[in-house]
Amino acid sequence: MQASDFSLPEHADGPGKFSRLERWLAPLVFSEVGPAPMRIVLGNGQGVTPPGVIPRFTVRIRDLRTLMELLLDPEIGFGDAWTEGRIQVTGDLVAFLEAVYASMASAGPSATWYARLVSKWIEFHQANTLEGSRRNIHSHYDIGNDFYRLWLDSQLVYTCAYFPSATATLEEAQNAKLVLVCRKLRLQPGETVVEAGCGWGALALHMARNYGVRVKAFNVSREQIRYARERARQENLHDRVEFVEDDYRNMSGKADVFVSVGMLEHVGAENYTGLGSLIHQVVGDRGRGFLHFIGRSQRGDFSRWIRKRIFPGAHAPSLAESLQVLEPFGYFVHDVEDLRPHYARTLEHWLDRFDKAATQVTGMYGPEFERAWRLYLAGSIAGFRVGTLQLFQIVFAGAKFGSMPWTRADLYRPQEALPEWTPATS
């Protein structure tokens, strides 16, 4: 696609307000994002649309600087400009991003030299070393529990839910996910479980409360650990669940089961073999484990803008990449499931709640923060809908572990009704 393929209609105010440089540069955006169904509008209202495409969205670009940033790196350029109010989108934001992602996928990979350089710079400065991981996690998870209470479920479960029916509420779906994880692990009373990256503690407490196991859960987020410990105290489970404020790499001792939900994304591909070695050290050849993580259909870099602004150090691995954790240590993969539609639905619930709390979020952190997080949630919905993102669950076991059931039938029997957790009042 070349600039000469496009026609730019003249505006009633005349062409003078639309510089010759801008008139030449505007169509080049579509060389990066493909023939997305949108009209790019600059300055005085003149616009450009890909040939033969009926625009469904209008993208208003405030100035030449924003246009140049879009051409250098469409992803970061759009994300930063949207956050700062230098780009406006007319139409539903999620639908717009979904259309752009689909257009970019059909156009094939085409990162500019600048975008590749930025990606390498981000990767270098956000490396998941012991110190780097703590810094990365702190910047996302320790911004205040009150913020997350505005749009997560009552247990603050910040990972993909499981919707047993189309009408399930977010609370019901998150509880169903906890049940599903435990069923896949076939937990037995008296077993010991090690959890890496426990969030606000919902899964660890659920396992101890409903399956009679003992759990040792690791997390470097101070805010999350404090909250989880308080929940354990309120429920009188502090003698069965130990929440450790430390990096997963400092685990020690032995356990029957290893579980990680939403943590592999923060490990970094360069550390997968080290994680596998640690799992083998903890559960050996007779134990079993569970990995739940955001992934991709093919290898590729995780969103540059999300790594820069929202989730530093994040990486969504392909299924083949994730197996680098298990294969070198002889683990058998017993079950793999992709819950991609469930994460799209989870995010839809989160964004709906976020929208309703937008005024409070803006009051707490300012308008740019609110816009950035809105874009992150909307973009994630679009990614799961289009399929650029997946949600994998892997059940694995050591070579000397006992046999697994013949079928999955026991996983999907009607789930028992578990009471919804509510904070204790003082």
Secondary structure as GFF3:
##gff-version 3
##sequence-region A 1 426
A	DSSP	three_ten_helix	3	5	.	.	.	ID=ss1
A	DSSP	three_ten_helix	15	17	.	.	.	ID=ss2
A	DSSP	alpha_helix	20	25	.	.	.	ID=ss3
A	DSSP	three_ten_helix	26	28	.	.	.	ID=ss4
A	DSSP	alpha_helix	29	33	.	.	.	ID=ss5
A	DSSP	beta_strand	38	42	.	.	.	ID=ss6
A	DSSP	beta_strand	46	48	.	.	.	ID=ss7
A	DSSP	beta_strand	57	61	.	.	.	ID=ss8
A	DSSP	alpha_helix	64	72	.	.	.	ID=ss9
A	DSSP	alpha_helix	74	83	.	.	.	ID=ss10
A	DSSP	beta_strand	87	90	.	.	.	ID=ss11
A	DSSP	alpha_helix	93	107	.	.	.	ID=ss12
A	DSSP	alpha_helix	113	125	.	.	.	ID=ss13
A	DSSP	alpha_helix	130	141	.	.	.	ID=ss14
A	DSSP	alpha_helix	145	149	.	.	.	ID=ss15
A	DSSP	alpha_helix	170	185	.	.	.	ID=ss16
A	DSSP	beta_strand	192	196	.	.	.	ID=ss17
A	DSSP	alpha_helix	202	211	.	.	.	ID=ss18
A	DSSP	beta_strand	214	219	.	.	.	ID=ss19
A	DSSP	alpha_helix	222	234	.	.	.	ID=ss20
A	DSSP	beta_strand	241	245	.	.	.	ID=ss21
A	DSSP	three_ten_helix	248	250	.	.	.	ID=ss22
A	DSSP	beta_strand	257	261	.	.	.	ID=ss23
A	DSSP	three_ten_helix	264	266	.	.	.	ID=ss24
A	DSSP	three_ten_helix	269	271	.	.	.	ID=ss25
A	DSSP	alpha_helix	272	283	.	.	.	ID=ss26
A	DSSP	beta_strand	288	295	.	.	.	ID=ss27
A	DSSP	alpha_helix	304	309	.	.	.	ID=ss28
A	DSSP	alpha_helix	319	322	.	.	.	ID=ss29
A	DSSP	three_ten_helix	323	325	.	.	.	ID=ss30
A	DSSP	three_ten_helix	327	329	.	.	.	ID=ss31
A	DSSP	beta_strand	332	338	.	.	.	ID=ss32
A	DSSP	alpha_helix	340	356	.	.	.	ID=ss33
A	DSSP	alpha_helix	358	365	.	.	.	ID=ss34
A	DSSP	alpha_helix	367	386	.	.	.	ID=ss35
A	DSSP	beta_strand	390	397	.	.	.	ID=ss36
A	DSSP	three_ten_helix	409	411	.	.	.	ID=ss37
###
